[in-house]
Amino acid sequence: MSVYEARATRSGAWWSVEISGAGPYPIFTQGRTLEDAEFMARDAVAGVRNVDASTVAISLTVPGAGDSVAAVAAARRERERERAAYQEQEVLARASADRVAQGISQRDAARLLGLSHQRVHQLLHRNADRKAA
């Protein structure tokens, strides 16, 4: 699959699209929405290259939107890291409590879980504090 770079800029009620690299000259098309603009760009490139549109991919960028899009992507990655860290702590707390409930010492539970015995102690007290609340 061939990927072509395209830039979309707002022009009234339309997105004006310029595709480079598909031929000796840039290709221009337009669409009402970004989805429509990308479809039209793919179709235009396929027509110029005389290939099936399913073999064409468009990398559509909107000049000036990069910083905002990058900030959103970074925030989403951070949220996922925080969510994963929280989930890991929840699993560790449950596993620690389960091991100790089976009569295993905190030190042995720590060794089984790859934690320090101090961390197991913290996790157990965090669980106890939550239950008391």
Residue pairs with C-beta under 8 A, 6 or more apart in sequence:
1 55
1 56
1 57
2 49
2 51
2 55
2 56
2 57
3 57
3 58
3 59
4 19
4 20
4 21
4 22
4 41
4 45
4 56
4 57
4 58
4 59
5 19
5 20
5 21
5 59
5 61
6 17
6 18
6 19
6 20
6 37
6 38
6 41
6 58
6 59
6 60
6 61
7 17
7 18
7 60
7 61
7 62
7 63
8 15
8 16
8 17
8 34
8 37
8 60
8 61
8 62
9 15
9 16
9 18
9 62
9 63
10 16
11 30
13 32
14 30
14 31
14 32
15 30
15 31
15 32
15 33
15 34
15 36
15 37
16 28
16 30
17 28
17 29
17 30
17 31
17 37
17 40
17 41
17 60
18 26
18 27
18 28
19 26
19 27
19 28
19 29
19 41
19 44
19 45
19 58
20 26
20 27
22 44
22 45
22 48
22 49
23 48
23 49
27 41
27 44
27 45
27 48
29 37
29 40
29 41
29 43
29 44
30 37
30 40
31 37
31 38
31 39
31 40
31 41
34 60
34 62
37 60
38 58
38 60
41 58
41 60
42 53
42 56
42 57
42 58
43 53
45 53
45 56
45 58
46 52
46 53
46 55
46 56
49 56
89 123
92 113
92 115
92 119
92 123
93 123
93 124
93 126
93 127
94 127
95 109
95 113
96 106
96 109
96 110
96 113
96 115
96 120
96 123
96 124
96 127
97 123
97 124
97 127
99 108
99 109
99 112
99 113
100 106
100 109
100 120
100 124
104 112
106 117
106 120
106 121
106 124
107 117
107 120
109 120
110 116
110 117
110 119
110 120
113 120
115 123
